[in-house]
């Protein structure tokens, strides 16, 4: 249902843009890379990664990671642009925090060996920009923007074992989460290097309220199932190169 909504929203968005004046539209293509810094309960924290945090949400224990983005902007007028962007982010899980949570879970000071995969997040979004000319020679522009789209990710797989007395062990395969509506806001600063090439700095905040996923745990031979609500939020800082077409 979320994907269907986004399809209709995107189609309506760009049909409106066509009526607004594609005859004067300029297309910008930008390829960017940088860092995605998790925030809130998605970030590394003291709550137990294996269970809910007491508020019905699973903490991500995610660390800052790499982020890439490909975006296309239609300049509908001298002060409005519409965006279509695809981005991907990979965030490692904080293994040290995971180990500490295991010690709290089992009320022990024993040592654990932990293997945890990374969060991998794919987003497809549309947005609208306000174009603000910053310099008198029209070489520097500011683009405040609002974004709406779909996010897809999975709860990373993990395994662990007590290496002090081998009394506890557990493992979990990755759990694919359903697509989730993602919203965002941010701003780009663009510096024209020539008539066709520009440098772009993108700072944005993206948030998805959480998608429910079910996973089965295996602790020392016993299994049980839990349902998790995983919110994903991050601040992204990207540097890119762009082309006016």
N, C-alpha and C positions, 0 to 999 in steps of 0.2 A: 504493500500500500504506500509506503514511504517513497519507493522508487517510482511508482506510477505518478504520485503527486509531483515529484521533482521533474519528471519528463514533461508533464503538462505545464508546469511553472516555467521551465526553461524555454519551451516552444513559445509560450505566450510572451515571455520576456523579450526574445529576439524578434518576434513578429512586431511587437510594439516598437522596438528599435528601428525596424525597417520603415514603419509608417512615420516615425519621428524624423527620418531623414538620412537614409543610408547614402544618398547621393553625396553628402559631404563627410562621410565617415572615413577615418584613417584607421588602419589596423596596426596594432602593436603586438609583436611576439616577444616573450621574455622567457629565458631559461635561467633559473636561480638555484642556488644551493646555500645551505647554512646550518643552523642549529635549531632544534626543537626542544624547549625546556618544559617538562611536565609541571603542572600546577595542581593544587588541591589534593584530593585523595588519590589521583593518578600518580602523583609524585612519590618518591621514596619516603617512607614514613615508618612509624613505630607499630602501626596496626598489623595484624597478622594477614599476610598475603593469602594464606590457605583458607581463611574464613571471612565472614562478613565483619565489617568494622563496628558493628553495634547500631548502625543506622541503615542497614539493609544494602550497603554498598561494599564492594570488594576493593581494597586498595591495590594499586598497580605496582608499587615499589619501582617505578620507572625512573631511569636516570636520563640526563640530557643526551640527545643523540642527533644524528645527521638527518637533514631534511632536504628534499629536492622538489622543485615546482616548475611546471610548464604552464604558462598563461597566455591567453589571447584576449586583447581588449579592442572593442569597437568604439571609436570616438564618434558618438552620434551628433555632437555639436561642439561648440568651443568650450563648454564647461561640464559635459556629461559623457561618461564612458560606461560601457557594459563589459563585464568580464566573464570568461569561462576559463577555469583552471583545474589542473590535475596535479595532486601532490602526493608524495610518499614520505613517511618518516619511520625510522627504526630507533627504538629506545631499549637499551639493555636493562634488565632487571637488576636491582641492587642486591647482589648475592650476600653481602655482609649483613644487610638488614634482614634478608631471608633467614640467614643462620641465627641471628639474634631472636627472630620470631619463633624459630624451632625450639630454642632454649627456653623461651617463655612458655611455649605450648606444652613442653614436656617437663617444665620446672626442673631444669638440670643445667649444669655447667659443662656438660660433655661437649666434645667437638663433633662437628658435622661436615661432611663433604657434600656440596650442593652443586647441581648442574641445572641451570635455568636458561631457557631460550629468551629471545628478545621480543618485545612488542613490535609488530609491523603494521602500520596504519596506512590505508589508501583512502584518499578523499577526492571527490569530484564536486565542484562548487561553481555557482554563478554568483555574480555580484554587480553592484552599481558603484561607480566612482564619481566624486566631485572633482573636477579639474581646476586647480588653483595655480595661477602663474606666480612664481616667487621672484624671479629676476627680471629686470627691465629689458634684457636682451632676449627673453623667452627661451633660455637654455635650462632653467631649473623649474621643475613642476612638483607640486604636492598633490597626492591623490588619496584623500580620506575615503574609506570604502566600507560597505556592508556586504556580508557574504552569507549564502545559504546553500546547503548541499547535502550529500550523503557520504557517510563514513563507513568503512569496513575494516574489521580487525579480528584478532583471535586472542584468547587468553593463552599465554605462552606455556609450552610444556615444561615440566620440571621433574627432577628426581633428587633424592637425598638419602643419606645413610649415616647413622651414628658410628663414627670411627673410633670412639672410645671403648665401647663394649658391644657394638653391633646390635643393640636392643631395639632400635627403631629404624624403619626404612619406609619410604613412600615414593610414589611416582604418579605422574599425571600427563597424558597426552594433551596436545593443544586442543582448545575448545573454540570452534568457529562461532562467532557471535553474529546475529542478524544485522543487516544494514541499519544504520541509525541516522536520523536527521542531525546535521551538524550546522551550527551557526558561528559567525565570526565577525569581527570588526578589526580594522587596522588602518594603516596608511603607508603609501609608497612615496619615496622621494626619487625623482628621476633627473639625471644630468645628461643633457645632449652632448655627445662627443663629436657628432657630425650630423648631417642632415638625415642619415639613415640609422645611425648607431647611438645607443644611449646606455648609461650605467644606471642600475636601479637598486635601491635599498628598500626592503619590504619588512615592516614590523607588524605582526598581527597576533590576535588572540582567537583561538578556535575552541569550541566547546560542544560536546555531545553528552546529553544527560545520562546516558547509560543504556546498554542493551543487555537483556537477560540471557545468561548462558548456563547450561547445566553441566556439571562435571562430577565424575566419580573419583573418590580418593582411595588409595590403597595404603594403609598403614599396618605394617607388620602382619600382613596376611588378611586383614579385614577390610571390607569395602563398604562405602556408603555414598550417597549422592546428595549434592547441595546445588541450589540455584543462586546465581550471583548476578548482581546489578553493577555493571562496570562503567562508571563515568570516565570519560577521557577529555582532558583539557590541557592546553599547552600554549606557551608563548613562543612564536617563531620569529627568528631574525635571519633574513636571507639577503644575499648579495647576488645580483644577476646582470647579465648582459642582454640588451634588447635591440629590436630592429623595427623601424618604422617602415611599413609596407605601403 
